[in-house]
Amino acid sequence: MPKLSPKALLRRFMLSNNIYLLGSFEAGLTIYKQQVRALNLVWSMIEVLPHRKLERVAVIGGGFAGLTAAAALLHKGVKHVTVFEKCAALCPLQDGSDTRWVHPGIYDWPEEGSNMPAAGLPLLNWKAGRASDVVVEVLHGWDRILENKSPRQTVSIFLNVKHLRIDRTAEVEWVGEQVVGLTGEMPSGNRGVPSGNKSKFESIILAVGFGLEPTARFSYWRNEQLGQPELVPGRRTYLVSGHGDGALVDLFRIRIARFRQDRILVDLFADNTKLVNALRELKRASGPMSSKQLYAEFERIQSNPTFGFKKLLENLQKRLRTDTAVVLQMSPNVDAFRNIFRTPASFQNRFLLFALYKAGGLIPTAQKQEKLICDQYGIAEHDIVKRHGPKPRSAVEDAIDGSLMSVCRLRIAYLERRSSQPSTICWSGGYWHTPSKKLDANPAGDDRSKATWRREYLPQATETFVTPFAAAVAGYLESLGSAGSDFRVTLHRTLYIGSEVLLQQASRYAGRTSRLGNAGRALGFRNGTIGHAATAQKIVRTRPKAAGQSDSGYRIRLRRDMQKLNLTQHAQPMAQAVRSILAVPILAANRKHVIAVLYADSTRSNVFTDRCVGAIKQMCERFAEQIEKVTALRVGNFSVPPLDPPKPLRGLKLEILQALDKPSAPHAPTAHYLNLEFTDFVSVKEGAI
Ligand SMILES: Cc1cc2nc3c(=O)[nH]c(=O)nc-3n(C[C@H](O)[C@H](O)[C@H](O)COP(=O)(O)OP(=O)(O)OC[C@H]3O[C@@H](n4cnc5c(N)ncnc54)[C@H](O)[C@@H]3O)c2cc1C
């Protein structure tokens, strides 16, 4: 989808004047996608709406989407934000949900990057985990937003909200209990006592989600024991009704031992790149395919020995539980198993369903009468798992009064038919860490705030991996005795965000320096010395200062070079005292992409001699070898997004900085990307990591 302007994007959320609907009718229900939609919406509101429309904003619904929207509004400086939540807690669906595993990207598997375990969001970020733990992580993020808001801002949170109605003038009436933050402290001491009220808002975000599943005996997010082995002998037969993601995940948990959405991918596909690539291509092409065609494509993959489906099947058969059986009831309009592959379920789940079927792991039925199925297979009523999905329309209509309904009935019908709110990042890079001019949330411009501008998510594990390396290079420089009393070393990794390619500082500065510069800062791929080294794919250093050359002349020419290299406000201007600079790009295995750029500078001149550069190149090469070794399994499943690296700046003539033809840039033997998460080190397969 082409990137939308804020104006075009805002229109897609518009329900009626000043009232926006967040994601309720969209396909691809995931926490991550809803959070991205929330950030997209707030970005477009802040960019498009006049200041007065952002004075007081109400968010209806305290799930992940509503909370993310509220956090983003506060973070960008909206003065008064009010959150209304129907239940007694924020994120009530997933709060305490220990049996569900959630992952930010797995819904898009096998697309590149989909198995990255971190959401990488600028606000309320989280990592794959039990749903209950993800709630805790996100609520910590929410707490931080509340702690950091300015004294001029107010947040009102109402829980246990009953009878909430919005009218066409954006007035809300409700009964609810006001709390502060998460802890539930009350400003006026009457916590728990509901009060009725009404208030007018300049803008309203309706984040009421998708509603509950009306036909289910228990909600998808409630704790249960489907994934656990039976404690009494014998085989228990379940009826799973439906074939959306909720139904399929439950089917897999009942039939596959120790099933988890991301772990199963490692278990079944880790050493089979050919199969993953074939599925990746098939997914890209599968949009317009009918169910039957997709099924035929899966069979084509099955019958081609190069894809190793036989081995996958054997592995899956070994994992089939012997204490359970499942009858899968297909929806009433489906008469044969090959016709259920056009369901809105994720590609991963559809392929696994195919594999499970081929492994004899389920019995499909087109029988519509539940009772007949139960009688035939001896299924007890409490072993029926009905997953027919939620009914978002009723959640939306519930919050709207007659006057508003009369003006937005057609719009609701339209939104219901068409999925149009993108779940890919639309905001511009660095947006969430740059003060908003319009709302003047934070004073801008001082060095400290600049150091945190354009901050992007940096996994702690990546920082932990990079820091000792930067320290080792700094130690080497110090051992030479020529690096002076102010020198520093860090490593920038290449970072892919949407269609952008950036260089992110992946460790704090090692060495001897008091100059600022935090890990996590991201710079354009073509900016500064590191950008020059990354685009030219060559080692860049300062030319030696000739004996007799004046220091001020050298400094002025170096500054001129830096200006030509587009050192923007996102980077700090280079310190006046710097005389030696080195940037060493580490090329990816394909030698087309850059994994990282090591950067070092010093206030002393002539530090980066040929010998020193040669040694640091060797150090980078050895470091690059280790990237793949520590996370071979995960990284092997993931390749760089299909983005061509940005080209070098045109007509660049530098006086002091030189790109070296020799030695050539170091390269990694196998790795494509430098990204480690702590979850990468959690053992998923005996002896695999
Ligand atoms: C069967 C099923 C399986 C799923 N599986 C996954 C999965 O594996 N991974 C994943 O990432 N996502 C999954 N999802 C999606 C996930 O549930 C949502 O993306 C997530 O809950 C965040 O969405 P939300 O905040 O938009 O909605 P919700 O979480 O539904 O939040 C909406 C909130 O609004 C409140 N509310 C509703 N009406 C009102 C009102 N009138 N006044 C005040 N408050 C109101 C509700 O109480 C609720 O707290 C699944 C969904 C379903 C239905």
The ligand as an SDF file (V2000), in Angstrom:
LIG
                    3D

 53 58  0  0  0  0  0  0  0  0999 V2000
  -10.5010  -15.0730   18.9810 C   0  0  0  0  0  0  0  0  0  0  0  0
   -9.4420  -14.0120   18.9430 C   0  0  0  0  0  0  0  0  0  0  0  0
   -8.1150  -14.3870   18.9230 C   0  0  0  0  0  0  0  0  0  0  0  0
   -7.1180  -13.4180   18.8990 C   0  0  0  0  0  0  0  0  0  0  0  0
   -5.8150  -13.8140   18.9090 N   0  0  0  0  0  0  0  0  0  0  0  0
   -4.8410  -12.8880   18.9140 C   0  0  0  0  0  0  0  0  0  0  0  0
   -3.4680  -13.2570   18.9830 C   0  0  0  0  0  0  0  0  0  0  0  0
   -3.1010  -14.4320   19.0430 O   0  0  0  0  0  0  0  0  0  0  0  0
   -2.5320  -12.2810   18.9820 N   0  0  0  0  0  0  0  0  0  0  0  0
   -2.8670  -10.9620   18.9380 C   0  0  0  0  0  0  0  0  0  0  0  0
   -1.9700  -10.1160   18.9370 O   0  0  0  0  0  0  0  0  0  0  0  0
   -4.1500  -10.5760   18.8770 N   0  0  0  0  0  0  0  0  0  0  0  0
   -5.1440  -11.4940   18.8480 C   0  0  0  0  0  0  0  0  0  0  0  0
   -6.4470  -11.1060   18.7950 N   0  0  0  0  0  0  0  0  0  0  0  0
   -6.7500   -9.6710   18.6710 C   0  0  0  0  0  0  0  0  0  0  0  0
   -6.6880   -8.9590   20.0030 C   0  0  0  0  0  0  0  0  0  0  0  0
   -7.6700   -9.4550   20.8340 O   0  0  0  0  0  0  0  0  0  0  0  0
   -6.8450   -7.4440   19.8160 C   0  0  0  0  0  0  0  0  0  0  0  0
   -6.0010   -6.9870   18.8200 O   0  0  0  0  0  0  0  0  0  0  0  0
   -6.5090   -6.7430   21.1060 C   0  0  0  0  0  0  0  0  0  0  0  0
   -7.4510   -7.1030   22.0710 O   0  0  0  0  0  0  0  0  0  0  0  0
   -6.4090   -5.2340   21.0270 C   0  0  0  0  0  0  0  0  0  0  0  0
   -7.4810   -4.6840   20.4280 O   0  0  0  0  0  0  0  0  0  0  0  0
   -8.3100   -3.4280   20.9000 P   0  0  0  0  0  0  0  0  0  0  0  0
   -7.6870   -2.6490   21.9630 O   0  0  0  0  0  0  0  0  0  0  0  0
   -8.6720   -2.7610   19.6280 O   0  0  0  0  0  0  0  0  0  0  0  0
   -9.6420   -4.1150   21.4320 O   0  0  0  0  0  0  0  0  0  0  0  0
   -9.9910   -4.7670   22.8270 P   0  0  0  0  0  0  0  0  0  0  0  0
   -8.8540   -5.4730   23.3990 O   0  0  0  0  0  0  0  0  0  0  0  0
  -11.2380   -5.5000   22.6010 O   0  0  0  0  0  0  0  0  0  0  0  0
  -10.2660   -3.4910   23.7170 O   0  0  0  0  0  0  0  0  0  0  0  0
  -11.4320   -2.7350   23.6160 C   0  0  0  0  0  0  0  0  0  0  0  0
  -11.7670   -2.2400   25.0020 C   0  0  0  0  0  0  0  0  0  0  0  0
  -12.8760   -1.3810   24.9360 O   0  0  0  0  0  0  0  0  0  0  0  0
  -13.7250   -1.6360   26.0240 C   0  0  0  0  0  0  0  0  0  0  0  0
  -15.0500   -1.1920   25.6250 N   0  0  0  0  0  0  0  0  0  0  0  0
  -15.8610   -1.7280   24.7060 C   0  0  0  0  0  0  0  0  0  0  0  0
  -16.9950   -1.0270   24.6210 N   0  0  0  0  0  0  0  0  0  0  0  0
  -16.8840   -0.0110   25.5060 C   0  0  0  0  0  0  0  0  0  0  0  0
  -17.7370    1.0590   25.8950 C   0  0  0  0  0  0  0  0  0  0  0  0
  -18.9340    1.2230   25.3330 N   0  0  0  0  0  0  0  0  0  0  0  0
  -17.3160    1.9160   26.8530 N   0  0  0  0  0  0  0  0  0  0  0  0
  -16.1060    1.7570   27.4280 C   0  0  0  0  0  0  0  0  0  0  0  0
  -15.2710    0.7570   27.1080 N   0  0  0  0  0  0  0  0  0  0  0  0
  -15.6560   -0.1000   26.1480 C   0  0  0  0  0  0  0  0  0  0  0  0
  -13.6070   -3.1310   26.2290 C   0  0  0  0  0  0  0  0  0  0  0  0
  -13.9750   -3.5130   27.5210 O   0  0  0  0  0  0  0  0  0  0  0  0
  -12.1360   -3.3770   25.9360 C   0  0  0  0  0  0  0  0  0  0  0  0
  -11.3480   -3.2940   27.0830 O   0  0  0  0  0  0  0  0  0  0  0  0
   -7.4720  -12.0430   18.8430 C   0  0  0  0  0  0  0  0  0  0  0  0
   -8.8090  -11.6810   18.8650 C   0  0  0  0  0  0  0  0  0  0  0  0
   -9.7880  -12.6440   18.9130 C   0  0  0  0  0  0  0  0  0  0  0  0
  -11.2180  -12.2050   18.9230 C   0  0  0  0  0  0  0  0  0  0  0  0
  1  2  1  0
  2  3  1  0
  2 52  2  0
  3  4  2  0
  4  5  1  0
  4 50  1  0
  5  6  2  0
  6  7  1  0
  6 13  1  0
  7  8  2  0
  7  9  1  0
  9 10  1  0
 10 11  2  0
 10 12  1  0
 12 13  2  0
 13 14  1  0
 14 15  1  0
 14 50  1  0
 15 16  1  0
 16 17  1  0
 16 18  1  0
 18 19  1  0
 18 20  1  0
 20 21  1  0
 20 22  1  0
 22 23  1  0
 23 24  1  0
 24 25  2  0
 24 26  1  0
 24 27  1  0
 27 28  1  0
 28 29  2  0
 28 30  1  0
 28 31  1  0
 31 32  1  0
 32 33  1  0
 33 34  1  0
 33 48  1  0
 34 35  1  0
 35 36  1  0
 35 46  1  0
 36 37  1  0
 36 45  1  0
 37 38  2  0
 38 39  1  0
 39 40  1  0
 39 45  2  0
 40 41  1  0
 40 42  2  0
 42 43  1  0
 43 44  2  0
 44 45  1  0
 46 47  1  0
 46 48  1  0
 48 49  1  0
 50 51  2  0
 51 52  1  0
 52 53  1  0
M  END
$$$$
